[in-house]
Amino acid sequence: MNDEKSSDLGLLLLRVSLGIVFLAHGWLKVFTFGLDRGYQVFEAHTIWHINMIPGWFIYPAALIEWLGGILLILGLQTRLALPLLAAVAFGAGAVHFENGWNYTSKPDGGWEYGIFLCLCCIVAYLVGPGKLTLSNYLNSKK
């Protein structure tokens, strides 16, 4: 396999795996925990003991995770979706800063998972979606 094909395959794996993770998190917010419960959880989270996340953020967060995950999986509008997903992931990590690094270190978790997802989104944005996207396929048919 040449370097270009390897790179495109790697970018496909990164993009699709990130998309699945975000889609799953959006699914949890809507169908498992419920938006009402999510509203309460968002209201309860603080950053350095300051409540900076209003409960209504659950709605855009769930929509961004859901729609952004689908866009990443398909390889459509990734340059639009990735910064929004990075912001949601950063917020998810930030609310756990005071709990320490390791997600299993305290009952409310740590910050490494959310920040790792944020950094993956930044990397995916910087390197681009690769050639194995629905966008490229549709453009090649024109």
N, C-alpha and C positions, 0 to 999 in steps of 0.2 A: 504494500500500500504506500503510495507516495505521500509526501508531507501535506499537500493540499487536501487530499481525501481524508487523511488522518485528522487534520485540523477541523474540517467540516463535520466529521463524525463526532469529534470531541465537543464541538459547539452544539451540535444536535443533542448530545447526551446532557450537557449542562443546561441547555434551554428547556428541554422536556422534563428533566428531573426537577428543576426549579418550578416549572409550571405545575407539575403534579403536587409538589409540596404546598404551593400557594393555593391551588384549587382545593386541596384537602382542608387547609386551614379555613378557607371561606365556607366550605361545606360544614365544618364543625360549628362555626359561628351561627350559621343559619339553621341547620337541620338537627344538630346534635345538642348543642347547648341552648340554642334559641337566641334570637336577637334581644328579647327582654332580659334574659340572664346576662348576655353580653354587655348590655347597657349598664347593668349594675356592676359588673366586673370592671368595665372601663372607668366608671365613676369612682370605684374604690382604689384604683391604682394611683400611685403618686410617683413623682420623680423628686428625689431628695426631700421627701415629706411634704411636697407641694402638689396639690391635685391640679395637674395640668392637662388632663385628658377628659374632656366632657364625654358623657355617656353616649351622646349622639354620634361620636366618632365611629361607633360600631358599624353604622350603616355604610359610610364610604369605605371603611376598612374591609368589610365583608365583600362589597362590590368590587373593589380594586383587586382583592385576592382572587375572587371568583373569575371575573372577566380577564384580569391580567394573567392568571394561570392558563386560561384557555388560549389567549393570544400567544403566550410563550410556547405552549405545546404545538400550536399550529404554525408558528413562525409568521404571525401577522402583527404589524404595528408594534414590534418589540421595542423600538426606540421610544415609543410613547409609554408602553407598559412598564418597562424596567425602572425608570426613575420613581414612578408611583409606588411600585412594589418595594423598592429600596427604602422609601420613606416609611411605609407601613412596617417593614422589617426593623428599621432603626427604632421606630416608636415602640415596637414590641420588646426590643432589647433594652431600650432606655428605662422602661418602667421597672426593670429588674437590676439596674446598676447597683443599687444599695444592698442587694442580696449577694453580691460577689460574682465571680466569674462562672463557676460551674453550675449548670442548670439543675443538678441534683443536690446541690449543697444546702438548700433550704426548701421548705415546703412550697414557697412561691417561686422557686427556680432562680437561676442566674441569668446573666446577659449574653453568654457566648453564642447561643443558637440564633437569636434574633440578629445580632451583629454579624455573624457569619453569613446568614442569608442576605443581609444588606450588602456585604462585600461581594458576594457571588453575583448579585444584581449589578453592582458597579462594574465588575469584571466583564460580565456578559454584555453590558452596554458598551464598554470601551472596545471590545474585540468584535462586536457585531454578531448577528444571528447566524452567520455562515450561509452556505449556499443551499443547504437542505431545509428549505422553508416552503410553506405554501405560497408565500408571496413570490418567490423565485419561480416556482412551478407555474403559477398563473401568468406571470410576466413572460415566460418562455412560450406560452401558448398564443400570445398576441402576434 
